[in-house]
Amino acid sequence: FLKYSDYAEEKGKSAEVFAKVLKKIAENIEVEKSELDFMDRVITTGNNYAYLRIAEGCSNRCTYCAIPYIRGAFVSRKIEDILEEAEMLVKSGRKELILIAQDTSKYGIDIYGKPQLARLLTELCKIKDLKWIRFLYTYPEDITDELIEVVKKEDKICKYFDMPIQHISDRVLKRMNRKCTGESIRKVIEKLRKEIPNVIIRTTVMVGFPGETNEDFEELYDFIKETKFDKLGAFSYSKEDGTPASRLKEQIHPMTKKSRYNKIMALQQKVYEEISQKYIGRELEVLLEERSFDGKYYIARSYMDVPDIDGVIFVNCNEENLEGQFVKVKVLKTQDYDLIAEKI
């Protein structure tokens, strides 16, 4: 039931979809993934973009995460089914598709024997009238040279990697059952920035994992300070019932976790203030999504901004009825995590 309902929409579910599932449950009919009607989904993200689920579940078995127990093992959708849904979404007027899964970088490994995200992206780029393609949640150990090359050469793919590393200390990564090391994380970041100079790298880190020492935390802090991620989110470890990490000894005191979280976020704010200065005077192509509440600006996003996660660009423009259009703007200044620009 949970799996089926999640297909209805990333945000907001359809009562009609729930009713169909409940009816099947009542009749003791097993709901197979092949029966799910992606073509009749409810879209609640507006007229400009839509999320496109390419897989369900997770098989990574990170020790802190309950998703494999809730959603089951990683299961990919067939490429032809995804393309059919994508065509439908674009024909309905969506200009941007955001590929999601618990781990998009492993897409296709269960069906085709090896990851096929690069192949899927290549096929999606052939869809007429599709402007932007994004993919979220790629694990560093699965970012291949093939994937980097496809992102580099295809204009429709936003040069944006959402790569949750969680930590940089080998000791902590091992206790988390992550499949990467501090060195491998550093290498993939170096490669991304070398191959795609304008790439945006977003990551997520966890503080206060059981057994995280002051030395482990300082290593993470120094790494963030050196690496200067374009976007970064942090969260404190919390117990998930039934997970291996919940049974680990050396649980960190809540006040220590809060202190470490605050330090990371204060550091990232300084990092972003430094990074954002380089955008002043730069020209960007943006999607004008809506008017601000006072009507003075259009609220827009560039390839650097994921909806509801990253900042926005406030565009000074007096022209009417430009919602949903792509325009060129020039950045004038920064404001916290947002940018102020004018239409060229």
WOUR-V610661 format. One record per residue. N is the residue number from 1. RES is the residue in three letters. BURIAL is # if it has 9 or more other C-alpha atoms within 8 Angstrom, else .. D_CENTER is the distance of its C-alpha to the mean C-alpha in Angstrom with 2 decimals. Layout:
BEGIN
n = (N | N)
res = (RES | RES)
burial = (BURIAL | BURIAL)
d_center = (D_CENTER | D_CENTER)
END
This chain:
BEGIN
n = (1 | 2 | 3 | 4 | 5 | 6 | 7 | 8 | 9 | 10 | 11 | 12 | 13 | 14 | 15 | 16 | 17 | 18 | 19 | 20 | 21 | 22 | 23 | 24 | 25 | 26 | 27 | 28 | 29 | 30 | 31 | 32 | 33 | 34 | 35 | 36 | 37 | 38 | 39 | 40 | 41 | 42 | 43 | 44 | 45 | 46 | 47 | 48 | 49 | 50 | 51 | 52 | 53 | 54 | 55 | 56 | 57 | 58 | 59 | 60 | 61 | 62 | 63 | 64 | 65 | 66 | 67 | 68 | 69 | 70 | 71 | 72 | 73 | 74 | 75 | 76 | 77 | 78 | 79 | 80 | 81 | 82 | 83 | 84 | 85 | 86 | 87 | 88 | 89 | 90 | 91 | 92 | 93 | 94 | 95 | 96 | 97 | 98 | 99 | 100 | 101 | 102 | 103 | 104 | 105 | 106 | 107 | 108 | 109 | 110 | 111 | 112 | 113 | 114 | 115 | 116 | 117 | 118 | 119 | 120 | 121 | 122 | 123 | 124 | 125 | 126 | 127 | 128 | 129 | 130 | 131 | 132 | 133 | 134 | 135 | 136 | 137 | 138 | 139 | 140 | 141 | 142 | 143 | 144 | 145 | 146 | 147 | 148 | 149 | 150 | 151 | 152 | 153 | 154 | 155 | 156 | 157 | 158 | 159 | 160 | 161 | 162 | 163 | 164 | 165 | 166 | 167 | 168 | 169 | 170 | 171 | 172 | 173 | 174 | 175 | 176 | 177 | 178 | 179 | 180 | 181 | 182 | 183 | 184 | 185 | 186 | 187 | 188 | 189 | 190 | 191 | 192 | 193 | 194 | 195 | 196 | 197 | 198 | 199 | 200 | 201 | 202 | 203 | 204 | 205 | 206 | 207 | 208 | 209 | 210 | 211 | 212 | 213 | 214 | 215 | 216 | 217 | 218 | 219 | 220 | 221 | 222 | 223 | 224 | 225 | 226 | 227 | 228 | 229 | 230 | 231 | 232 | 233 | 234 | 235 | 236 | 237 | 238 | 239 | 240 | 241 | 242 | 243 | 244 | 245 | 246 | 247 | 248 | 249 | 250 | 251 | 252 | 253 | 254 | 255 | 256 | 257 | 258 | 259 | 260 | 261 | 262 | 263 | 264 | 265 | 266 | 267 | 268 | 269 | 270 | 271 | 272 | 273 | 274 | 275 | 276 | 277 | 278 | 279 | 280 | 281 | 282 | 283 | 284 | 285 | 286 | 287 | 288 | 289 | 290 | 291 | 292 | 293 | 294 | 295 | 296 | 297 | 298 | 299 | 300 | 301 | 302 | 303 | 304 | 305 | 306 | 307 | 308 | 309 | 310 | 311 | 312 | 313 | 314 | 315 | 316 | 317 | 318 | 319 | 320 | 321 | 322 | 323 | 324 | 325 | 326 | 327 | 328 | 329 | 330 | 331 | 332 | 333 | 334 | 335 | 336 | 337 | 338 | 339 | 340 | 341 | 342 | 343 | 344)
res = (PHE | LEU | LYS | TYR | SER | ASP | TYR | ALA | GLU | GLU | LYS | GLY | LYS | SER | ALA | GLU | VAL | PHE | ALA | LYS | VAL | LEU | LYS | LYS | ILE | ALA | GLU | ASN | ILE | GLU | VAL | GLU | LYS | SER | GLU | LEU | ASP | PHE | MET | ASP | ARG | VAL | ILE | THR | THR | GLY | ASN | ASN | TYR | ALA | TYR | LEU | ARG | ILE | ALA | GLU | GLY | CYS | SER | ASN | ARG | CYS | THR | TYR | CYS | ALA | ILE | PRO | TYR | ILE | ARG | GLY | ALA | PHE | VAL | SER | ARG | LYS | ILE | GLU | ASP | ILE | LEU | GLU | GLU | ALA | GLU | MET | LEU | VAL | LYS | SER | GLY | ARG | LYS | GLU | LEU | ILE | LEU | ILE | ALA | GLN | ASP | THR | SER | LYS | TYR | GLY | ILE | ASP | ILE | TYR | GLY | LYS | PRO | GLN | LEU | ALA | ARG | LEU | LEU | THR | GLU | LEU | CYS | LYS | ILE | LYS | ASP | LEU | LYS | TRP | ILE | ARG | PHE | LEU | TYR | THR | TYR | PRO | GLU | ASP | ILE | THR | ASP | GLU | LEU | ILE | GLU | VAL | VAL | LYS | LYS | GLU | ASP | LYS | ILE | CYS | LYS | TYR | PHE | ASP | MET | PRO | ILE | GLN | HIS | ILE | SER | ASP | ARG | VAL | LEU | LYS | ARG | MET | ASN | ARG | LYS | CYS | THR | GLY | GLU | SER | ILE | ARG | LYS | VAL | ILE | GLU | LYS | LEU | ARG | LYS | GLU | ILE | PRO | ASN | VAL | ILE | ILE | ARG | THR | THR | VAL | MET | VAL | GLY | PHE | PRO | GLY | GLU | THR | ASN | GLU | ASP | PHE | GLU | GLU | LEU | TYR | ASP | PHE | ILE | LYS | GLU | THR | LYS | PHE | ASP | LYS | LEU | GLY | ALA | PHE | SER | TYR | SER | LYS | GLU | ASP | GLY | THR | PRO | ALA | SER | ARG | LEU | LYS | GLU | GLN | ILE | HIS | PRO | MET | THR | LYS | LYS | SER | ARG | TYR | ASN | LYS | ILE | MET | ALA | LEU | GLN | GLN | LYS | VAL | TYR | GLU | GLU | ILE | SER | GLN | LYS | TYR | ILE | GLY | ARG | GLU | LEU | GLU | VAL | LEU | LEU | GLU | GLU | ARG | SER | PHE | ASP | GLY | LYS | TYR | TYR | ILE | ALA | ARG | SER | TYR | MET | ASP | VAL | PRO | ASP | ILE | ASP | GLY | VAL | ILE | PHE | VAL | ASN | CYS | ASN | GLU | GLU | ASN | LEU | GLU | GLY | GLN | PHE | VAL | LYS | VAL | LYS | VAL | LEU | LYS | THR | GLN | ASP | TYR | ASP | LEU | ILE | ALA | GLU | LYS | ILE)
burial = (. | . | . | # | # | # | # | # | # | . | . | . | # | # | . | . | # | # | . | . | # | # | . | # | # | . | . | . | . | . | # | . | . | . | . | . | . | . | . | . | # | . | . | . | . | . | . | # | # | # | # | # | # | # | # | # | # | # | . | . | . | . | # | # | # | # | # | # | . | . | # | # | # | # | # | # | # | . | . | . | . | # | # | . | # | # | # | # | # | # | . | . | . | # | # | # | # | # | # | # | # | # | # | # | # | # | # | # | # | # | . | . | . | # | # | # | # | # | . | # | # | # | # | # | # | . | . | . | . | # | . | # | # | # | # | # | # | # | # | # | # | . | # | . | . | . | # | # | . | # | # | # | . | # | . | # | # | # | # | # | # | # | # | # | # | # | # | # | # | . | . | # | # | # | . | # | # | # | . | # | # | # | . | # | # | . | . | # | . | . | . | # | # | . | . | # | . | . | # | # | # | # | # | # | # | # | # | # | # | # | # | # | . | . | . | # | # | . | # | # | # | . | # | # | # | . | . | # | # | # | # | # | . | # | # | # | # | . | . | # | . | . | # | . | # | # | . | . | . | . | # | # | . | . | . | # | # | # | . | # | # | . | . | # | # | . | # | # | . | . | # | # | # | . | # | # | # | . | . | # | . | . | . | # | # | # | # | # | # | # | # | # | . | . | . | # | # | # | # | # | # | # | # | # | # | . | . | . | . | # | # | # | # | # | # | # | # | . | . | . | . | . | # | # | . | . | # | # | # | # | # | # | # | # | . | . | # | # | # | # | # | # | # | .)
d_center = (24.47 | 21.13 | 19.57 | 21.25 | 20.48 | 16.72 | 17.09 | 18.76 | 15.77 | 12.58 | 14.66 | 18.41 | 20.39 | 23.44 | 26.78 | 28.09 | 25.53 | 26.36 | 30.00 | 29.79 | 28.24 | 30.80 | 33.53 | 32.57 | 32.40 | 35.79 | 37.20 | 35.94 | 34.20 | 31.30 | 28.12 | 26.91 | 23.53 | 25.63 | 27.03 | 23.87 | 24.10 | 20.79 | 22.95 | 24.17 | 20.96 | 20.74 | 18.31 | 17.96 | 15.49 | 18.38 | 19.81 | 17.46 | 14.19 | 13.21 | 10.64 | 11.93 | 11.93 | 13.07 | 13.93 | 14.84 | 15.76 | 15.43 | 18.20 | 17.05 | 19.20 | 17.97 | 20.90 | 19.22 | 17.16 | 18.85 | 16.44 | 18.64 | 21.62 | 20.28 | 18.57 | 20.46 | 19.94 | 17.32 | 18.50 | 17.37 | 18.51 | 20.97 | 20.09 | 22.84 | 21.61 | 18.10 | 19.89 | 22.29 | 19.77 | 18.03 | 21.55 | 22.29 | 19.34 | 20.31 | 23.93 | 23.22 | 22.19 | 18.39 | 17.70 | 13.95 | 12.05 | 8.36 | 8.36 | 7.15 | 9.01 | 9.51 | 9.61 | 9.24 | 11.37 | 14.22 | 14.39 | 18.14 | 19.63 | 21.41 | 22.83 | 23.55 | 24.16 | 21.54 | 17.88 | 17.79 | 14.38 | 16.30 | 18.97 | 16.84 | 15.27 | 18.87 | 20.18 | 17.77 | 18.86 | 22.35 | 21.79 | 23.96 | 22.83 | 19.09 | 18.05 | 14.34 | 11.92 | 8.23 | 6.36 | 3.04 | 4.74 | 7.86 | 10.79 | 13.18 | 16.18 | 15.03 | 14.17 | 17.50 | 19.75 | 19.61 | 15.86 | 16.31 | 19.36 | 17.88 | 15.17 | 18.08 | 20.58 | 18.93 | 19.04 | 16.88 | 13.75 | 12.01 | 12.58 | 9.17 | 7.81 | 4.95 | 7.74 | 8.76 | 12.51 | 13.98 | 17.28 | 19.49 | 22.79 | 23.90 | 25.79 | 22.91 | 20.60 | 23.50 | 24.04 | 20.40 | 21.03 | 18.22 | 19.14 | 18.88 | 21.15 | 21.12 | 22.77 | 20.42 | 17.41 | 19.57 | 20.58 | 17.25 | 16.34 | 19.85 | 19.61 | 16.49 | 18.27 | 21.49 | 20.53 | 18.26 | 19.90 | 17.77 | 14.38 | 11.86 | 10.43 | 8.18 | 8.93 | 9.93 | 13.61 | 16.08 | 19.63 | 22.70 | 22.13 | 25.63 | 27.81 | 25.76 | 28.68 | 29.18 | 29.13 | 25.75 | 24.32 | 26.13 | 24.73 | 21.14 | 22.27 | 24.05 | 21.22 | 18.87 | 21.91 | 22.62 | 19.23 | 18.26 | 14.47 | 13.53 | 11.05 | 11.37 | 11.24 | 13.94 | 15.47 | 18.83 | 19.59 | 21.09 | 23.06 | 21.93 | 25.19 | 25.99 | 23.62 | 25.40 | 24.17 | 25.83 | 29.10 | 28.87 | 31.47 | 30.96 | 28.65 | 27.88 | 29.59 | 27.48 | 28.91 | 27.95 | 24.32 | 24.33 | 26.06 | 23.63 | 20.63 | 22.55 | 23.42 | 19.91 | 18.78 | 22.07 | 21.61 | 18.17 | 19.75 | 22.50 | 20.27 | 18.45 | 21.91 | 23.07 | 20.23 | 20.43 | 24.10 | 23.59 | 22.21 | 25.50 | 27.55 | 24.81 | 24.52 | 21.24 | 20.60 | 18.93 | 18.48 | 20.83 | 19.56 | 22.26 | 25.12 | 25.13 | 27.34 | 30.25 | 29.97 | 30.09 | 26.69 | 24.10 | 20.57 | 18.40 | 15.15 | 15.09 | 12.89 | 11.76 | 10.36 | 7.50 | 9.72 | 10.66 | 8.47 | 10.19 | 13.88 | 15.94 | 18.99 | 22.32 | 24.51 | 28.27 | 29.75 | 32.76 | 32.34 | 31.92 | 29.83 | 27.09 | 24.24 | 21.94 | 23.28 | 22.00 | 24.21 | 24.79 | 24.89 | 26.14 | 24.62 | 27.41 | 26.09 | 23.37 | 23.15 | 21.23 | 17.54 | 18.49 | 20.63 | 23.92 | 25.00 | 27.71 | 27.85 | 29.74)
END
